[in-house]
Amino acid sequence: MLDTLAELIRNVAECGQGALEHTWECQAIIMMFQTRVLLGGMSMYDRYQDWRLDVDNMTYEELLELGDKIGYVNTGLREDEIVRNLRKVKHPAFDSSFRYSTEMEKKCSICQEEFEANEEMGRLDCGHSYHVYCIKQWLSQKNVCPVCKTAVTKT
């Protein structure tokens, strides 16, 4: 294994001059040099490799244990904050000839069900509307509008 960058550069130069006879050896040396250059002169050994977790291959129990170790951070709002930032409005009752300007005005973006006439909706300051129970559940988990990602409250 080549230890120093100077030794690696010397061997690359020898490959270019034909001093090393084995082409596979030259290719390996050149690949090591390219890797070293791409990594900005960093060591090719990943000293943090043992710290990386392969969560895709973890069992359910291992993931639960990891969750216990890491902890949970709730970015949602409290009930009083939800009530303070949610305007309740009634969905207008229009006849069947009414045309919505967008599909979003016709149905709730969270549950994907169409709004019923005179149904209570929750509207955020950004102007997006949802079923009240849908947006309350969403805001208890996240502090952003599900559509435009605008923060509901400034923290």
Contacts in CASP RR format, 6 or more apart in sequence:
PFRMAT RR
TARGET T0000
AUTHOR 0000-0000-0000
METHOD contacts of the structure
MODEL  1
MLDTLAELIRNVAECGQGALEHTWECQAIIMMFQTRVLLGGMSMYDRYQD
WRLDVDNMTYEELLELGDKIGYVNTGLREDEIVRNLRKVKHPAFDSSFRY
STEMEKKCSICQEEFEANEEMGRLDCGHSYHVYCIKQWLSQKNVCPVCKT
AVTKT
2 8 0 8 1.000
2 11 0 8 1.000
2 29 0 8 1.000
2 32 0 8 1.000
5 36 0 8 1.000
5 41 0 8 1.000
8 29 0 8 1.000
8 32 0 8 1.000
8 33 0 8 1.000
8 36 0 8 1.000
9 33 0 8 1.000
11 20 0 8 1.000
11 29 0 8 1.000
12 29 0 8 1.000
12 30 0 8 1.000
12 33 0 8 1.000
14 20 0 8 1.000
15 26 0 8 1.000
15 29 0 8 1.000
15 30 0 8 1.000
16 26 0 8 1.000
18 26 0 8 1.000
20 26 0 8 1.000
20 29 0 8 1.000
32 44 0 8 1.000
35 44 0 8 1.000
36 42 0 8 1.000
36 44 0 8 1.000
53 66 0 8 1.000
55 63 0 8 1.000
55 66 0 8 1.000
58 66 0 8 1.000
74 141 0 8 1.000
75 141 0 8 1.000
75 142 0 8 1.000
75 143 0 8 1.000
76 139 0 8 1.000
76 140 0 8 1.000
76 141 0 8 1.000
76 142 0 8 1.000
76 143 0 8 1.000
77 85 0 8 1.000
77 139 0 8 1.000
77 140 0 8 1.000
77 143 0 8 1.000
77 152 0 8 1.000
77 153 0 8 1.000
79 140 0 8 1.000
81 139 0 8 1.000
81 152 0 8 1.000
81 153 0 8 1.000
82 136 0 8 1.000
82 139 0 8 1.000
82 140 0 8 1.000
85 124 0 8 1.000
85 125 0 8 1.000
85 139 0 8 1.000
85 152 0 8 1.000
85 153 0 8 1.000
86 122 0 8 1.000
86 123 0 8 1.000
86 124 0 8 1.000
86 132 0 8 1.000
86 135 0 8 1.000
86 136 0 8 1.000
86 139 0 8 1.000
87 122 0 8 1.000
87 123 0 8 1.000
87 124 0 8 1.000
88 120 0 8 1.000
88 121 0 8 1.000
88 122 0 8 1.000
88 123 0 8 1.000
88 132 0 8 1.000
89 120 0 8 1.000
89 121 0 8 1.000
89 122 0 8 1.000
89 123 0 8 1.000
89 129 0 8 1.000
90 118 0 8 1.000
90 119 0 8 1.000
90 120 0 8 1.000
90 121 0 8 1.000
91 115 0 8 1.000
91 116 0 8 1.000
91 117 0 8 1.000
91 118 0 8 1.000
91 119 0 8 1.000
91 120 0 8 1.000
91 121 0 8 1.000
91 129 0 8 1.000
92 117 0 8 1.000
92 118 0 8 1.000
93 117 0 8 1.000
93 118 0 8 1.000
94 117 0 8 1.000
100 106 0 8 1.000
104 128 0 8 1.000
104 147 0 8 1.000
105 129 0 8 1.000
106 114 0 8 1.000
106 115 0 8 1.000
107 113 0 8 1.000
107 114 0 8 1.000
107 115 0 8 1.000
108 114 0 8 1.000
108 115 0 8 1.000
108 129 0 8 1.000
108 130 0 8 1.000
108 131 0 8 1.000
108 134 0 8 1.000
109 128 0 8 1.000
109 130 0 8 1.000
109 146 0 8 1.000
109 147 0 8 1.000
110 130 0 8 1.000
110 131 0 8 1.000
110 134 0 8 1.000
110 135 0 8 1.000
110 137 0 8 1.000
110 138 0 8 1.000
110 146 0 8 1.000
111 131 0 8 1.000
111 134 0 8 1.000
113 131 0 8 1.000
115 121 0 8 1.000
115 129 0 8 1.000
115 131 0 8 1.000
119 131 0 8 1.000
120 131 0 8 1.000
120 132 0 8 1.000
121 129 0 8 1.000
121 130 0 8 1.000
121 131 0 8 1.000
121 132 0 8 1.000
122 129 0 8 1.000
122 130 0 8 1.000
122 131 0 8 1.000
122 132 0 8 1.000
122 135 0 8 1.000
123 129 0 8 1.000
124 135 0 8 1.000
124 145 0 8 1.000
124 150 0 8 1.000
124 152 0 8 1.000
125 150 0 8 1.000
125 152 0 8 1.000
126 145 0 8 1.000
126 147 0 8 1.000
126 148 0 8 1.000
126 150 0 8 1.000
128 145 0 8 1.000
128 146 0 8 1.000
128 147 0 8 1.000
128 148 0 8 1.000
130 138 0 8 1.000
130 146 0 8 1.000
135 146 0 8 1.000
138 146 0 8 1.000
139 152 0 8 1.000
143 151 0 8 1.000
143 152 0 8 1.000
143 153 0 8 1.000
143 155 0 8 1.000
144 150 0 8 1.000
144 151 0 8 1.000
144 152 0 8 1.000
145 152 0 8 1.000
END
